[in-house]
Amino acid sequence: MIPLSDYESLSREERIRRIGAILGKAVTLRLERERAAREGAGEVPTASGEAPPSGHDLSASNIPAEPLASDELILMRKAATLGYIHPRDAAACFGSSRTTAYRRLQHLERGGWIIRNGQGKASRYHLTDKAHSALKRMKRIVRDEGAGDSGQ
């Protein structure tokens, strides 16, 4: 863990990136715990006891078999905001080469999180319903946990 005094020397972007990484890990852990609880109890728990949104499948297929990296979650959020993402945008988001970005995009595609339209430089990746549902759940989880912390 980095001492608090060292955070002052970090750029704003680096602080935000680190916060995003921590939130991504927390959400992934929460989703994994919910998956384990569903498998153990045979039920689908929700973030705060409310009914799941209609039209969204909350089966185990919506939970990643392996946790997503925090930068992959950031990429999915960016794709949700823009409606799609180009490989060059993914490379910039990851701070990597386009080849590495393609590999990560393929990982997300194999996991069912994104769908590719087009080929090569003309490729655009769109989020699947599974990804949209997971992002909405993550947002709800973070919001609900933030509301629970405010009373302490």
C-alpha positions in Angstrom: 0.0 0.0 0.0 1.3 3.4 -0.9 1.6 6.0 1.9 -0.9 8.8 1.8 1.8 11.5 1.3 2.9 9.7 -2.0 -0.6 10.1 -3.4 -0.1 13.9 -3.7 2.7 13.3 -6.2 0.5 11.2 -8.5 -1.3 12.8 -11.4 -5.1 13.1 -11.3 -5.4 10.5 -14.1 -3.2 8.0 -12.2 -5.3 8.5 -9.0 -8.5 7.9 -10.9 -7.0 4.8 -12.7 -6.1 3.4 -9.3 -9.5 4.1 -7.8 -11.1 2.4 -10.9 -8.8 -0.6 -10.4 -9.9 -1.0 -6.8 -13.6 -0.6 -7.6 -13.2 -3.1 -10.4 -11.7 -5.7 -8.1 -14.4 -5.0 -5.5 -17.2 -5.5 -7.9 -15.6 -8.6 -9.4 -15.3 -10.1 -5.9 -18.9 -9.2 -5.1 -20.1 -10.9 -8.2 -18.1 -14.0 -7.5 -19.5 -14.1 -4.0 -23.0 -13.8 -5.3 -22.3 -16.6 -7.8 -21.0 -18.8 -5.1 -24.0 -18.1 -2.9 -26.4 -18.9 -5.8 -24.6 -22.2 -6.5 -24.7 -23.1 -2.8 -28.3 -22.0 -2.0 -29.8 -22.5 -5.5 -31.2 -18.9 -5.6 -30.3 -15.6 -7.2 -29.5 -12.9 -4.6 -29.9 -9.3 -5.7 -27.9 -6.2 -4.6 -30.4 -5.0 -2.1 -33.3 -7.5 -2.2 -35.1 -5.8 -5.1 -36.4 -7.8 -8.0 -34.0 -8.3 -10.9 -34.6 -5.9 -13.9 -37.1 -7.5 -16.4 -35.6 -8.8 -19.6 -32.2 -9.6 -18.0 -31.0 -13.1 -17.4 -29.2 -13.3 -14.0 -28.0 -16.9 -14.6 -24.4 -18.0 -13.8 -23.5 -17.2 -17.5 -23.6 -13.5 -16.5 -20.8 -14.0 -14.0 -17.3 -14.4 -15.5 -15.7 -17.8 -15.2 -12.5 -16.0 -14.4 -12.5 -12.4 -13.0 -12.1 -9.6 -15.5 -9.1 -7.4 -15.2 -9.9 -3.9 -13.9 -8.8 -2.4 -17.2 -11.2 -4.7 -19.1 -14.0 -3.3 -16.9 -12.9 0.2 -17.7 -12.9 -0.7 -21.4 -16.4 -2.1 -21.1 -17.6 1.1 -19.3 -16.1 3.2 -22.1 -17.8 1.0 -24.8 -21.1 1.5 -22.9 -20.6 5.2 -22.9 -19.7 5.4 -26.6 -21.9 2.7 -27.8 -19.0 0.8 -29.4 -15.2 0.8 -29.2 -12.5 0.6 -31.9 -9.3 -1.4 -31.3 -7.2 1.8 -31.4 -9.4 3.2 -28.6 -8.8 0.0 -26.7 -5.1 0.2 -27.2 -5.2 3.8 -25.9 -7.3 2.7 -22.9 -4.9 -0.2 -22.1 -1.8 1.9 -22.8 -0.6 -0.9 -25.0 0.0 -1.9 -28.6 -2.9 -2.6 -30.9 -1.9 -6.3 -31.0 -2.3 -6.5 -27.2 -5.6 -4.6 -27.4 -6.9 -7.2 -30.0 -5.9 -10.0 -27.7 -7.8 -8.4 -24.8 -10.8 -7.7 -27.0 -10.8 -11.3 -28.2 -10.7 -12.4 -24.5 -13.8 -10.3 -23.8 -15.4 -11.6 -27.0 -14.8 -15.2 -26.0 -16.3 -14.5 -22.6 -19.5 -13.2 -24.3 -19.0 -9.6 -23.2 -18.6 -8.0 -26.6 -19.4 -8.7 -30.2 -17.2 -7.7 -33.1 -18.6 -6.0 -36.2 -16.3 -5.5 -39.2 -12.7 -6.6 -39.6 -9.2 -5.2 -39.1 -9.0 -1.4 -38.6 -12.7 -1.1 -39.4 -13.7 -3.3 -36.4 -16.1 -2.0 -33.9 -16.9 -3.9 -30.7 -20.3 -3.6 -29.1 -21.4 -4.7 -25.7 -23.7 -7.7 -25.4 -26.8 -7.8 -23.3 -24.8 -9.8 -20.8 -22.3 -7.0 -20.5 -24.9 -4.3 -20.2 -26.7 -6.3 -17.5 -23.5 -6.9 -15.5 -22.5 -3.2 -15.7 -25.9 -2.2 -14.4 -25.6 -4.6 -11.6 -22.1 -3.3 -10.8 -23.4 0.3 -10.7 -26.2 -0.8 -8.4 -23.8 -2.7 -6.1 -21.4 0.3 -5.8 -24.4 2.7 -5.2 -25.9 0.4 -2.6 -22.6 -0.2 -0.8 -21.9 3.6 -0.9 -25.3 4.3 0.7 -24.6 1.8 3.4 -21.2 3.3 4.3 -22.7 6.8 4.7 -24.3 6.0 8.0 -21.1 5.1 9.8 
